[in-house]
Amino acid sequence: MGRPRVDEIGRAFAMILLLTGLGVAIATGILFWKCLPRDGRTHRFVGTELEPYVGVAFCAAIALSFTMILSAVLDMWG
């Protein structure tokens, strides 16, 4: 029952990375869905100086989640 091998630690890290990436993707999707127009009203950030930053934040979150998922899959596969 000694110390875990390097392969086991790497696989555990890859699994954590995969689950975190999936969590970020799901949270981004839910947040994006909440920001969509409802009942003919737009979100409160539309038409303000924060509007472009919201779009950048969504793009960054999607890129982060896909990067984390891809990195984990490549670590597990290779």
TAFENVEN-V505068 format. One record per helix or strand of 2 or more residues. SS is the DSSP state (2 for helix, 1 for strand). FROM is the first residue (numbers start at 0). TO is the last residue. If there is no record, write none. Layout:
# TAFENVEN-V505068
SS_FROM_TO / SS_FROM_TO
This chain:
# TAFENVEN-V505068
2_5_34 / 2_50_76
